[in-house]
Amino acid sequence: MKILHTSDWHIGRTFHGHNTLEALSSVLEVMVQEVRVREIDVVIVAGDVFDSATPAAACYPVLAGALSRLREAGAQIVVTSGNHDSAARLGFLAEFTAGAGIHIVTDPASVGRPIQIDDAHGPVLFYGIPYLEPAMVRAQWPGVVLRTQEQTITHAMSLVRSDLAERRGAEPGVRAVAISHCFAAGIEPSAGVERDIQSGGIDVVPLSAFDGPDYVALGHIHGRAELTPRVRYSGAPLFYSFSEQHKARGAWLVELDAAGLADVSWMPLPIPRALVTLTGTLDELLEREDFAQHRDDWVCAVLTDAAAPIDPMRKLQARFPWCATLMLRPAGGENADGLDYGQRVRAATSDTGLVGAVLQHVRAGEGLSNDEKCSSSTSPQRRSREGAPPRNRRVWAISSPSDCRL
């Protein structure tokens, strides 16, 4: 049996304010073609099908079209809900679609009850585990302590192993695939977690919880990852942040033979628009010839100017129409005096000194300019605090005649 492991479609998500439905649809259409050409039997979508529990109307045709074309290409489909999905909305037609070979698993009560799909060697059992929020599923299993994702997934997998052991006892050649949407041990927090599952930290599920099945298809991490040969994340089909730009986009092609897991290989998917991070001063980004090749890429601009340039995004987008975001990172890095932000603020003895300390910290040692000092010293708010005459009298405080012009 050939299985395509995907996850985290996030239908409806934007990229720095830009709609991604068209780009995602194009990638899913390529996936359909690959399923047809490679004669894939089952497609898994391991959670976060939608980006929101209340998807916009335009999101539903994208999902319906992708699922129907995958089914027409010859594959059955197993979908589980993720932390972004509304289980009720995603699964409201699950009983109906199952008859058409599209199996949508969103009900916690179904954990431990597999979907059976046969191949030439016999049955393969697909144990879908929808996203299980501990506080929401405690009533489902009374008497079981469920305070964390670790406890919840561990319990869910115990139900999977119990059912699998019973079935293998009756039919030793039964093979099994588990599907879960969680954060598993073995992944660094920087590996592309879209959102912490537990407020205040990442609730990690140990790899031992997934013992038993021949393959475990995980979702939630947006970059591909091999935790063990049989436990993997496929990642998202699109880039959803610049932190992911160097990670491959695609899906795992899993093959099962009569004995179980036979092979796992990576199937790349196209990238509709490449991501790139360009670093330099604003003038360098606007003038360097080697940057011209990125005109049609999504661009994250990291500006190394000591002071924030005026209207940089408008200027950047004139050269890079798809510049999506920028950051100010002054050249020189840390300030030479080694003081941190708090130390600078505490050392300030006046409002002007406070502003200067902040600017000195964020501009790598460059404090208030002469023009900024003038602006600060003539601030109406400052004059009021210092007991200056009423505002209808025009008062100017100038440190020296050469500093400003009235």
Protein Blocks (a to p, Z undefined) as FASTA:
>chain_A
ZZdddehklgoiaeehiafklmmmmmmmmmmmmmmmnopabdcdeejkbfbfbdcfklmm
mmmmmmmmmmmnopacdddddfkbcfklmmmmmmmmmmnopacdfbfklgopacddddfk
bccdddddddddfklmmmmmghiacfbfklmmmmmmmmmmmmmmmmmmmmmmbccddddd
dddehiafknopabafbghiacdddfklmgoiabdcdehiabdcdfbfkbccebjabdfb
fklmmpccddddddddfklpfbdcddddddfbacdddeddfklmmmmmklmmmmmpccdd
ddfbfbdcehklmmmmmmmmmlfbdcdddehiaafklpafklmmmmpcbfklmmmmmmmm
mngopacdfklmmmmmmgmklmmmnopacfkbccdddfbfklpcZZ
